[in-house]
Amino acid sequence: MTGLKLFRTDTTNSGMTEVMPRLAEIEADVQALVEGHMETLLGVRFLASEYSTGPAHGGRIDSLGLDENGSPVIIEFTDRR
């Protein structure tokens, strides 16, 4: 994949129009975009970014949210350049 394609819904072109492409140069760009629109994109309520898993595990969850049932949703982003 050479870049992230973005689309918006509309009433023409079968309901979808491609937005001018913009390559996400770093993982943080994609993470910020998803977190800012998590409810719309995934139906998940955003809770936290870079959430600590605590001293026992010593890690972080990139993005944490809750689905419509109140279940946790974990999203991890990976830069595959």
Secondary structure per residue as TSV (DSSP state, phi and psi in degrees):
chain	resnum	aa	ss	phi	psi
A	1	M	-	360.0	129.1
A	2	T	-	-91.3	-17.3
A	3	G	S	-173.0	170.7
A	4	L	-	-92.1	119.8
A	5	K	-	-91.9	136.8
A	6	L	-	-118.2	143.9
A	7	F	E	-131.9	155.9
A	8	R	E	-126.7	151.4
A	9	T	E	-84.9	145.9
A	10	D	-	-153.7	-175.6
A	11	T	S	-97.2	3.6
A	12	T	S	-119.1	177.4
A	13	N	G	48.3	47.6
A	14	S	G	61.5	23.8
A	15	G	G	86.2	2.5
A	16	M	E	-135.8	137.8
A	17	T	E	-132.4	130.1
A	18	E	E	-72.1	134.0
A	19	V	-	-84.7	149.0
A	20	M	-	-48.3	127.6
A	21	P	-	-62.8	144.9
A	22	R	-	-142.9	114.4
A	23	L	-	-71.0	134.0
A	24	A	-	-82.2	108.3
A	25	E	-	-73.1	-29.5
A	26	I	S	-139.3	157.9
A	27	E	H	-54.0	-37.5
A	28	A	H	-60.8	-32.3
A	29	D	H	-63.2	-46.1
A	30	V	H	-67.4	-42.6
A	31	Q	H	-59.7	-46.0
A	32	A	H	-63.4	-39.5
A	33	L	H	-64.4	-47.1
A	34	V	H	-65.4	-45.8
A	35	E	H	-62.4	-36.3
A	36	G	H	-70.4	-18.9
A	37	H	T	-133.2	26.9
A	38	M	H	-60.1	-39.8
A	39	E	H	-63.0	-45.8
A	40	T	H	-69.4	-45.7
A	41	L	H	-72.9	-42.2
A	42	L	H	-121.9	-7.6
A	43	G	S	70.0	28.6
A	44	V	-	-119.1	132.7
A	45	R	E	-82.3	121.2
A	46	F	E	-68.5	133.7
A	47	L	E	-113.3	-50.6
A	48	A	E	-154.7	152.8
A	49	S	E	-113.4	139.4
A	50	E	E	54.6	48.1
A	51	Y	E	-72.6	126.8
A	52	S	E	-72.7	135.4
A	53	T	-	-87.9	3.2
A	54	G	-	95.7	169.9
A	55	P	T	-66.9	-28.1
A	56	A	T	-67.0	-37.2
A	57	H	T	-101.4	-28.7
A	58	G	-	63.8	27.9
A	59	G	-	-120.2	-172.6
A	60	R	E	-140.0	147.4
A	61	I	E	-97.8	125.6
A	62	D	E	-56.7	-56.0
A	63	S	E	-137.9	134.4
A	64	L	E	-123.5	136.5
A	65	G	E	-148.2	-178.7
A	66	L	E	-125.5	136.2
A	67	D	-	-84.3	-175.0
A	68	E	T	-65.1	-17.2
A	69	N	T	-96.5	2.1
A	70	G	S	81.2	12.2
A	71	S	-	-84.9	143.5
A	72	P	E	-68.3	143.9
A	73	V	E	-124.4	124.5
A	74	I	E	-109.9	128.6
A	75	I	E	-120.4	126.0
A	76	E	-	-114.1	136.1
A	77	F	-	-109.9	140.8
A	78	T	-	-132.3	132.7
A	79	D	-	-88.3	114.6
A	80	R	-	-105.9	31.4
A	81	R	-	-69.9	360.0
